[in-house]
Amino acid sequence: MENASEGVPGENHGTLEDGTTEENSSSVLDLTSYQLHELDGVELSPSLVELDLTANRLSTLDSRISLLSQLKKLSLRQNLFDDAGIEPISRWDTISGLEELVVRDNKLTKIPDVSIYKSLLVFDVSFNEISSLSGLSKVSNTLKELYVSKNEVTKMEELDHFHELQILELGSNRLRVMENLQNLTLLQELWLGRNRIKAVDLCGLKCIKKISLQSNRLTSMLGLQECVALEELYLSHNGIAKMEGLSTLVNLRVLDVSSNKLTAVNDIEHLTRLEDLWLNDNQIASLESIDVAVSGSREALTTIYLEHNPCASSPNYTSTLRQIFRNLQQLDSDVFS
């Protein structure tokens, strides 16, 4: 906005061959990083389908947004909205067909009321100051992706009705217990890193493909055995002493158990699809029998991290592992052609 050559966003657009302006012909308006304090002087075309207001200085909603009847995606990310500033959106029936609402990185202390948005697919309120998931029960059961990371949430609640949910992101909160997940039968990704969780409990879910529980307070990885669709598992930075409950996870491609208290490699000999194995920063003493321990994926494995274990000081460390794993492309920080 400071640069006069940029002009006012939404105005001064070139003319197309048919005589219409670029703005009028477009259904997308991206005003990212204009440092706008308000939208005065910005033309909002009635045909807008996507409006991106990321990285501005907005604290109040322009009422003209409420008239954009075709709007499907609205991003208010990285602004200065507090609860009062975002509240009008709860009454804007004209845009109730909204499918994606992003209010990430603002100053919210509670879940906004978005109950009128009956077709909502993506809802993002990460990086705020929300202390409770209270209010989620009013969010449409059509939701496929829910992001509430980097807040101050202490309990997993009001999730029961999200039968269509595929991605749940609750990382960097204050959660201690995994609970109330049993109805999320279509869930594909569960991100719970950087919490205070002490035990794995998937509440019977078997369909998840990606789970992150890194940087929690786990001392055991038991509880994943029935999650047979799992492809990626991230358990780094916990207090896990033994690899167990993994043999049934036959679809696993990525396993990260770095920065734990492991002394040996166990329970993955039958995993034939494992490509990435992160074991660094543990207490694994020897490379002896590692060929047996990882025998199922000797051909598939392309990346192994074992540095910062006693075994990494073994003579012929690199050559031994490259001989066992013929298709290895990366060992620790070394990349092979």
N, C-alpha and C positions, 0 to 999 in steps of 0.2 A: 504493500500500500504506500510505502514511503517513496517508491520509485514511480515518478509520474508516467514513465513509459509503459508501466504495467496497466495503467488505467484502472477504472473501477470494475471489480469483478462482476460479471453478469451484464456488462455494458460494452459498447464500442467493439462489437464483434464484426468480422468481415461478412460480406454478402455472398451467398452461394449463387450458382448459375440460375437457379429457379427463382431468385429474388428473395428467398427467405434468409434470415440471419442464421449464423451457426448456432446461436443460443436457442432460437425457437425450434431449430431442427433437432436439438439434442435433448435427450431424456436424462442426462447426467450433468450435475454441476459439482465440481470439485474445488473447494475453497480452502484446501489444506494450507496451513502455515501463512495465512495472510495477516495474522495478528489482529484480527477484527475484534472490536469491543461491542459492535452491534452490526446489524445487516442493513442499516439505512443506506440507500443508494445502490443496493444490490438487487438486480432484477431476478425474481423467482418465477420462472416459467411455469404456467399451470400444468404443463405436460411432464414435469419432472418425475422421474421414477427413482432416481438416486440423488441424495444430497449429502455431501461429505463436508463437514465443518471442523474437521480434525485440526488440532493445534492452533486455536485462536484464543481470544480472551473473553469469550462470551460467558455471561452469568445469567442472562434472561433469554427466554425463547421468543423469537419474532413470531407474532400471531399469524403472519401470512403463511407460515409453514402449515398451519392448521387447515388451510384451504387447498393443499396439494393432494387432490383426491386420488391421483395415480401413484403416489409415493409408496415405494416398496422397501427402500433402504435409507435409513437416517443414521448418520454418525455424528455424535457430539463429543467424540473422544478428545481428551486432553484440553479441557476448557476449565471454567471456574464455576460450574453449576453446583449449587447446594440443593438440599431437598426442596426448598421453596421455589427455587429457580426452575426446577424440572417438573414441578407439580402440574402446571397447566396441561401437560401432555396426556394426563389421565382423563381429560374431557374432550379431546379432539377427535370426535367421531368421524369426521370427514376423512381422516387418514387411518382409520381403523383397519384398513387392509394391509398395513405395514407388516413386512415379513422379517426385517432385520433392524434391530435397535441397539446401537452401541453408545453407552454412556460411560465408557471406561476412562479412568484417570481424571476424576473430578473431585467433588467434595461431599459426596453423598454419605449419609449415616444410616440410611435404611433402603430397603428394596422399593423402588418407585412403583406406584400403582399403574400397571399396564393391562388391567383386566379387560379393557375394551378391544384389545388387539387379538382377535380370535384366530388369526392366521400366522401368528408369530413363530418363526423358525429359529432365529438366532437372537439371543439376549446376552449382552455383555456389560457387566457392572464391576469388572475387575479394577484394581488400583483405586479404591475409594476408602472410606472409613466405616464400612458396614459391619455391625457387630452381631447381626442375627439374620438368618434366612427367612424370618417371619415376613410374610407377604408373597412368598413364592407360590403359595396355594392358589393365588388369584391369577397367576400367569397361565396362559393357554396351554392345554395339554398337547397342542400341535408342535411344541418346541422340540427341536432336534439338537441344538447346541446351547449350553449354558455355561457362562464364564463368570466366576465370582472370586478369582484369585486375588491375592494381595489385599486382603481386608482383615477384619478382626473377628471372623465368625468362629464360634465355639462349638456349634452342634450341627450335624447333618439332619435337616428336618424339612418338612413340606415338599418332599420330592416324589411322594407316592403316585401322583397322577401323571407323571411324565413318561407315559408308556412308549412314546416315540423318540425319546432322548437317545442320542448317539454319542455325544461328547459332553462330559462333565468335568469342569476345571475348578478345583477348590484348593489349589496349591497356595502356600504362604498365608495360612490362617492360623487359628489356634485350636484346631480339631484334635481330640484325643481318642475318639472312637469312630470306627467305620460302622455306619448303621443306616437303616431305612433305604437300602438300595434294592431290595428284593423285587420291586415292581418295574425296575428299569431293564426290562428283558431284551431290549434292542441296543443297550449300551455297548459302544465299540471302544471308547477311550475314557479312562479314568485317571485324572491327574490330581494327586494328593501330596505332592512333595512339599517339604518345609512346613510340616505340622508337628504334632506331638503324639502321633499314633503309636501305640505300643504293640498291637497285634493285628494281623491280617484277617479281615472278615468280609468276604464278598457277598454275604447274605444269600448264597445259593446261585449267584449269577455265573453263567458258563459261556457267555457269548463275547466277552470282552477281548479285544485284540491288543490293546496297549494299556499298561498300568505303570504309573510312576508313584513310588512311595519313598523316594530318596529323601534323605535328611529328615528322618523321623526318629522314633525311639524303639524301633523293632529289635528284638533279640532273637527272633525266629522268623523264618520265611514260610512256615507251615500255614496252610489256609488257601493255597493257590491250586491244589491238586486237581480240582474239578473244572478249572478254567482252561479247558482243552483247546480252545480257539486262540489262545494267547500267542502273539507273535513278537511282542516287545515287552520286556520286563526290566524296570529300573529300580534297584534297591540299594543304591550306593549311599554311603554316609549314614549307616545305622550301626547297631551293635550285634550283628548276626555272626554267630560262631560256627554254624554248620550249614552246608548246602544240602537241602532235603526238600522233598515234596515237588521235585521238578521233573521226574521221569515220565509223568503223564502229559507233559506239555510238548507234545510232538511237533507242533507248528512253530515253536519258538525260533526266531531268527536273531534276535538281539537280547543278550543277557548282561546286565550291568550289576555286579555285586562288589564293585570296588569300594575301598575305604570302609571295610568291616573288620571282623576279627577271625576271618577264615584261616584255618591251618592246612586245609587240604581241598582238593577238587573232587566233589562227589555228586552222584545222582544225575549226571547229564550224559552218560555213556550211550543212551538210547536215542538221544536227540540228533536227528540226521539233517536238520535244516539250519542248524546254528551257523551264522555267518560272522557275527560280532560277539566277542567274549571279553568282558572287562573284569579283570581280577586284580588289578593293581592296588597297591596300598593295603595289603593284608599281611598275614603272617605265614604264608605258604613257604615251607622250608626247602622242599626239594622238587626237582623236575621228574624224579623217578615215578614211573607208572602214569605220567600225564597222558602218554599215548593211549593207555587203556581207559583212563578216566574220560577222555574226550574222543573215544574211538568212533562213535557214531557219526561225528561231523568232521572227521579228518579231511575229507575232500571238500566239504562245503565252507569250512572256516577260512575267512580271508583277513580277519583282524583280531589280534589278541593283545591285550594290555596286561603285563605281568610285572612291570617295574615297581620298585619300592616294596618288594617281597624279598626275603632272604634268598630264595631260589634264583633271583635275577643276578646274583653274584656268582652263580655256578660257572665253572669253566665251560667254554663252548656253548654258552646260553643261547646265543642267536642261531648258531649252526644246528644245534640240537632241535630247536623248535621248527626251523625251516625244513629240516629233514623229515620231521613227523608230519607237518602240515604243508603239503606240497603246493597248495594254492594260496599260501599266505602272501598278502599284499602289504600288510602293515603289522609290525611288532613294536609296541610302544610308540616312540616318536619316529622310528625308522620306517620309511616307505620303500617298498621294493618294486621294481619295474617288471 
